[in-house]
């Protein structure tokens, strides 16, 4: 894994992620997107293993549903974002062409 791939992973997963763990996963999976999805999947599974909402009457309420939604949105973002080792990222750039007609908002006399 090169420095660019490592920095992309840390940007997706947070700076507190263990780089040695990322290296081991990359050696096994050979894809930075695969590593990111595996780590996020483990975080999601850990949240689902425990109750998402706990309430102790009159003392505390802990709700982790938004954390779960956030991780699911992050997984979607990693799936859609271009990864450093995705095929075609270096050769092709996505270009979009739009055509529009300009019309004046007011008619002057």
N, CA, C and O of each residue as an XYZ file, in Angstrom:
436
protein
N       0.857     -1.165      0.000
C       0.000      0.000      0.000
C       0.904      1.230      0.000
O       1.831      1.334      0.804
N       0.625      2.147     -0.902
C       1.443      3.362     -0.953
C       0.845      4.451     -0.050
O      -0.218      4.268      0.544
N       1.536      5.564      0.037
C       1.129      6.648      0.936
C      -0.210      7.262      0.532
O      -1.011      7.637      1.387
N      -0.447      7.363     -0.780
C      -1.703      7.938     -1.261
C      -2.881      7.057     -0.852
O      -3.912      7.568     -0.414
N      -2.739      5.762     -0.989
C      -3.809      4.836     -0.598
C      -4.033      4.879      0.914
O      -5.174      4.871      1.376
N      -2.954      4.925      1.673
C      -3.075      4.987      3.133
C      -3.791      6.261      3.562
O      -4.658      6.226      4.435
N      -3.431      7.382      2.951
C      -4.079      8.646      3.340
C      -5.547      8.656      2.931
O      -6.372      9.238      3.636
N      -5.898      8.016      1.793
C      -7.313      7.920      1.399
C      -8.084      7.101      2.423
O      -9.192      7.470      2.813
N      -7.496      5.983      2.860
C      -8.159      5.149      3.862
C      -8.350      5.902      5.173
O      -9.417      5.830      5.782
N      -7.320      6.625      5.612
C      -7.437      7.372      6.857
C      -8.463      8.496      6.736
O      -9.130      8.837      7.713
N      -8.590      9.071      5.546
C      -9.604     10.102      5.341
C     -11.009      9.500      5.412
O     -11.934     10.152      5.898
N     -11.178      8.274      4.937
C     -12.484      7.623      4.960
C     -12.827      7.064      6.336
O     -13.991      7.085      6.738
N     -11.824      6.564      7.066
C     -12.064      5.835      8.305
C     -11.723      6.609      9.565
O     -12.089      6.189     10.663
N     -11.032      7.727      9.429
C     -10.655      8.524     10.591
C      -9.183      8.340     10.934
O      -8.614      7.278     10.686
N      -8.570      9.365     11.500
C      -7.137      9.333     11.776
C      -6.743      8.381     12.905
O      -5.564      8.050     13.037
N      -7.694      7.936     13.717
C      -7.381      7.042     14.833
C      -7.324      5.577     14.423
O      -7.066      4.713     15.261
N      -7.560      5.285     13.152
C      -7.516      3.914     12.658
C      -6.072      3.429     12.643
O      -5.166      4.166     12.256
N      -5.866      2.190     13.066
C      -4.523      1.609     13.161
C      -3.958      1.343     11.766
O      -4.510      0.516     11.040
N      -2.866      2.023     11.365
C      -2.283      1.809     10.038
C      -1.766      0.387      9.821
O      -1.815     -0.121      8.700
N      -1.271     -0.260     10.877
C      -0.783     -1.635     10.740
C      -1.931     -2.585     10.410
O      -1.773     -3.516      9.620
N      -3.083     -2.340     11.022
C      -4.266     -3.155     10.716
C      -4.700     -2.945      9.269
O      -5.087     -3.894      8.586
N      -4.634     -1.693      8.806
C      -4.994     -1.409      7.410
C      -4.036     -2.116      6.451
O      -4.460     -2.637      5.419
N      -2.756     -2.133      6.789
C      -1.758     -2.824      5.945
C      -2.069     -4.317      5.848
O      -2.026     -4.892      4.761
N      -2.385     -4.949      6.995
C      -2.710     -6.382      6.990
C      -3.946     -6.669      6.142
O      -3.974     -7.632      5.376
N      -4.950     -5.840      6.283
C      -6.185     -6.026      5.505
C      -5.920     -5.827      4.009
O      -6.441     -6.568      3.176
N      -5.108     -4.820      3.679
C      -4.807     -4.561      2.274
C      -4.016     -5.717      1.668
O      -4.236     -6.076      0.512
N      -3.100     -6.301      2.436
C      -2.328     -7.445      1.954
C      -3.260     -8.620      1.629
O      -3.030     -9.356      0.669
N      -4.308     -8.787      2.435
C      -5.251     -9.879      2.226
C      -6.249     -9.571      1.113
O      -6.544    -10.439      0.291
N      -6.773     -8.340      1.076
C      -7.858     -7.995      0.142
C      -7.371     -7.411     -1.180
O      -8.047     -7.553     -2.200
N      -6.214     -6.757     -1.180
C      -5.644     -6.123     -2.381
C      -6.524     -5.016     -2.961
O      -6.495     -4.774     -4.167
N      -7.296     -4.349     -2.123
C      -8.152     -3.259     -2.579
C      -8.380     -2.301     -1.414
O      -8.799     -2.721     -0.336
N      -8.106     -1.010     -1.628
C      -8.343     -0.046     -0.549
C      -9.832      0.132     -0.300
O     -10.247      0.335      0.841
N     -10.639      0.058     -1.350
C     -12.092      0.147     -1.164
C     -12.575     -1.060     -0.341
O     -13.431     -0.916      0.532
N     -12.028     -2.235     -0.622
C     -12.394     -3.428      0.139
C     -12.021     -3.302      1.606
O     -12.773     -3.724      2.484
N     -10.851     -2.717      1.872
C     -10.412     -2.505      3.252
C     -11.371     -1.549      3.958
O     -11.803     -1.819      5.078
N     -11.704     -0.439      3.311
C     -12.609      0.541      3.916
C     -13.971     -0.077      4.187
O     -14.545      0.132      5.256
N     -14.493     -0.833      3.233
C     -15.806     -1.453      3.424
C     -15.780     -2.512      4.520
O     -16.753     -2.665      5.257
N     -14.682     -3.235      4.631
C     -14.584     -4.245      5.686
C     -14.552     -3.590      7.064
O     -15.236     -4.048      7.979
N     -13.770     -2.529      7.225
C     -13.677     -1.840      8.517
C     -15.032     -1.222      8.877
O     -15.483     -1.340     10.016
N     -15.672     -0.572      7.920
C     -16.975      0.033      8.188
C     -18.028     -1.031      8.482
O     -18.908     -0.827      9.318
N     -17.936     -2.164      7.794
C     -18.863     -3.265      8.063
C     -18.696     -3.810      9.471
O     -19.681     -4.142     10.131
N     -17.459     -3.904      9.936
C     -17.219     -4.350     11.307
C     -17.766     -3.348     12.316
O     -18.338     -3.736     13.334
N     -17.590     -2.056     12.035
C     -18.128     -1.032     12.939
C     -19.653     -1.116     12.990
O     -20.257     -0.973     14.053
N     -20.265     -1.350     11.828
C     -21.725     -1.483     11.759
C     -22.186     -2.711     12.530
O     -23.162     -2.645     13.277
N     -21.489     -3.832     12.353
C     -21.857     -5.066     13.050
C     -21.719     -4.910     14.563
O     -22.530     -5.440     15.322
N     -20.690     -4.182     14.997
C     -20.504     -3.955     16.430
C     -21.661     -3.146     17.005
O     -22.120     -3.421     18.113
N     -22.135     -2.147     16.255
C     -23.284     -1.369     16.718
C     -24.545     -2.226     16.770
O     -25.345     -2.105     17.697
N     -24.720     -3.087     15.777
C     -25.927     -3.923     15.733
C     -25.921     -5.034     16.777
O     -26.977     -5.558     17.132
N     -24.740     -5.396     17.270
C     -24.655     -6.470     18.261
C     -25.241     -6.048     19.612
O     -25.711     -6.888     20.378
N     -25.210     -4.772     19.892
C     -25.749     -4.253     21.149
C     -27.060     -3.529     20.879
O     -27.335     -3.143     19.744
N     -27.866     -3.345     21.914
C     -29.112     -2.578     21.714
C     -28.791     -1.162     21.233
O     -27.844     -0.532     21.702
N     -29.598     -0.675     20.288
C     -29.363      0.664     19.760
C     -29.877      1.756     20.696
O     -29.408      2.893     20.651
N     -30.848      1.401     21.547
C     -31.406      2.409     22.444
C     -31.559      1.798     23.837
O     -32.163      0.739     24.006
N     -30.999      2.491     24.826
C     -31.087      2.052     26.210
C     -31.596      3.226     27.028
O     -31.098      4.345     26.911
N     -32.596      2.955     27.860
C     -33.155      4.001     28.708
C     -33.205      3.508     30.141
O     -33.754      2.442     30.423
N     -32.635      4.281     31.037
C     -32.771      4.047     32.473
C     -33.634      5.193     32.966
O     -33.216      6.351     32.955
N     -34.849      4.857     33.402
C     -35.843      5.888     33.756
C     -35.298      6.906     34.745
O     -34.835      6.566     35.834
N     -35.367      8.158     34.333
C     -34.959      9.256     35.183
C     -33.454      9.448     35.301
O     -33.004     10.372     35.979
N     -32.668      8.591     34.655
C     -31.224      8.704     34.804
C     -30.561      9.064     33.480
O     -29.932     10.116     33.367
N     -30.700      8.190     32.469
C     -29.998      8.406     31.214
C     -30.728      7.698     30.079
O     -31.382      6.675     30.281
N     -30.601      8.259     28.897
C     -31.076      7.623     27.667
C     -29.927      7.659     26.673
O     -29.338      8.710     26.423
N     -29.616      6.491     26.107
C     -28.541      6.410     25.117
C     -29.143      5.862     23.828
O     -29.702      4.766     23.808
N     -29.023      6.639     22.752
C     -29.601      6.259     21.470
C     -28.498      6.258     20.413
O     -27.914      7.303     20.125
N     -28.208      5.083     19.832
C     -27.138      4.950     18.846
C     -27.670      4.775     17.430
O     -26.913      4.409     16.532
N     -28.946      5.027     17.217
C     -29.533      4.845     15.891
C     -28.924      5.799     14.868
O     -28.702      5.411     13.721
N     -28.655      7.024     15.260
C     -28.049      7.978     14.326
C     -26.615      7.575     13.984
O     -26.158      7.806     12.864
N     -25.908      6.978     14.934
C     -24.560      6.479     14.632
C     -24.629      5.387     13.579
O     -23.804      5.345     12.666
N     -25.605      4.510     13.703
C     -25.779      3.445     12.714
C     -26.109      4.029     11.343
O     -25.549      3.600     10.335
N     -27.006      4.994     11.302
C     -27.340      5.639     10.023
C     -26.123      6.338      9.429
O     -25.924      6.322      8.214
N     -25.316      6.946     10.280
C     -24.111      7.617      9.805
C     -23.129      6.636      9.183
O     -22.546      6.926      8.139
N     -22.939      5.488      9.803
C     -22.030      4.481      9.243
C     -22.585      3.944      7.932
O     -21.825      3.710      6.993
N     -23.898      3.746      7.852
C     -24.496      3.266      6.601
C     -24.336      4.295      5.484
O     -24.094      3.925      4.335
N     -24.470      5.580      5.806
C     -24.225      6.627      4.800
C     -22.763      6.651      4.389
O     -22.445      6.887      3.223
N     -21.878      6.409      5.340
C     -20.449      6.385      5.040
C     -20.122      5.200      4.126
O     -19.295      5.334      3.225
N     -20.750      4.055      4.340
C     -20.555      2.893      3.478
C     -21.009      3.211      2.062
O     -20.326      2.869      1.097
N     -22.164      3.865      1.932
C     -22.641      4.265      0.600
C     -21.663      5.225     -0.064
O     -21.405      5.121     -1.263
N     -21.122      6.154      0.707
C     -20.163      7.111      0.157
C     -18.888      6.448     -0.331
O     -18.347      6.827     -1.370
N     -18.404      5.462      0.412
C     -17.194      4.747     -0.001
C     -17.470      3.947     -1.272
O     -16.603      3.840     -2.140
N     -18.670      3.389     -1.382
C     -19.018      2.628     -2.586
C     -19.066      3.524     -3.818
O     -18.725      3.088     -4.918
N     -19.488      4.768     -3.640
C     -19.658      5.668     -4.775
C     -18.422      6.505     -5.067
O     -18.214      6.911     -6.211
N     -17.602      6.771     -4.064
C     -16.431      7.639     -4.250
C     -15.345      6.913     -5.041
O     -15.181      5.702     -4.893
N     -14.617      7.624     -5.865
C     -13.509      6.989     -6.578
C     -12.369      6.660     -5.608
O     -11.898      7.518     -4.862
N     -11.950      5.418     -5.638
C     -10.844      4.971     -4.781
C      -9.532      5.068     -5.555
O      -9.544      5.021     -6.785
N      -8.404      5.202     -4.863
C      -7.121      5.340     -5.551
C      -6.752      4.142     -6.420
O      -6.003      4.297     -7.384
N      -7.254      2.967     -6.106
C      -6.895      1.791     -6.895
C      -8.035      1.288     -7.767
O      -7.994      0.157     -8.251
N      -9.054      2.119     -7.971
C     -10.161      1.718     -8.838
C      -9.697      1.687    -10.279
O      -8.958      2.575    -10.705
N     -10.115      0.677    -11.045
C      -9.703      0.639    -12.449
C     -10.291      1.814    -13.216
O     -11.466      2.148    -13.070
N      -9.467      2.417    -14.017
C      -9.919      3.491    -14.878
C      -9.841      4.869    -14.273
O     -10.100      5.858    -14.959
N      -9.489      4.963    -12.991
C      -9.406      6.280    -12.364
C      -8.314      7.134    -12.977
O      -8.486      8.342    -13.143
N      -7.193      6.516    -13.315
C      -6.083      7.297    -13.835
C      -6.251      7.584    -15.324
O      -5.840      8.642    -15.800
N      -6.851      6.650    -16.061
C      -6.951      6.792    -17.506
C      -8.128      7.668    -17.932
O      -8.003      8.506    -18.826
N      -9.242      7.465    -17.295
C     -10.449      8.168    -17.717
C     -10.911      9.104    -16.619
O     -10.887      8.759    -15.437
N     -11.316     10.252    -17.009
C     -11.917     11.174    -16.064
C     -13.365     11.321    -16.465
O     -13.689     11.465    -17.644
N     -14.235     11.285    -15.469
C     -15.651     11.453    -15.769
C     -15.895     12.892    -16.192
O     -15.611     13.839    -15.459
N     -16.420     13.021    -17.379
C     -16.758     14.349    -17.847
C     -18.229     14.355    -18.208
O     -18.756     13.388    -18.758
N     -18.861     15.424    -17.901
C     -20.271     15.566    -18.217
C     -20.433     16.833    -19.040
O     -19.796     17.853    -18.775
N     -21.269     16.752    -20.008
C     -21.536     17.917    -20.820
C     -22.993     18.305    -20.619
O     -23.893     17.470    -20.714
N     -23.202     19.547    -20.346
C     -24.550     20.048    -20.161
C     -24.798     21.163    -21.158
O     -23.911     21.968    -21.442
N     -25.986     21.202    -21.677
C     -26.368     22.248    -22.615
C     -27.530     22.996    -21.998
O     -28.490     22.400    -21.510
N     -27.425     24.295    -22.028
C     -28.507     25.101    -21.481
C     -28.683     26.343    -22.338
O     -27.762     26.779    -23.029
N     -29.859     26.889    -22.279
C     -30.138     28.121    -23.000
C     -30.336     29.220    -21.984
O     -31.025     29.041    -20.979
N     -29.730     30.351    -22.252
C     -29.870     31.484    -21.356
C     -31.025     32.345    -21.820
O     -31.141     32.691    -22.996
N     -31.850     32.670    -20.893
C     -32.994     33.533    -21.197
C     -33.001     34.666    -20.179
O     -32.756     34.437    -18.995
N     -33.275     35.868    -20.623
C     -33.299     36.978    -19.678
C     -34.468     36.808    -18.693
O     -35.545     36.334    -19.055
N     -34.225     37.206    -17.455
C     -35.275     37.078    -16.445
C     -36.330     38.165    -16.608
O     -37.487     37.978    -16.230
N     -35.923     39.317    -17.178
C     -36.881     40.397    -17.445
C     -36.759     40.806    -18.908
O     -35.697     40.702    -19.522
N     -37.826     41.251    -19.414
C     -37.781     41.787    -20.778
C     -37.709     43.300    -20.687
O     -38.553     43.938    -20.058
N     -36.711     43.854    -21.310
C     -36.539     45.310    -21.290
C     -37.154     45.900    -22.542
O     -37.164     45.271    -23.601
N     -37.662     47.104    -22.415
C     -38.269     47.773    -23.558
C     -37.367     48.834    -24.076
O     -37.706     49.514    -25.044
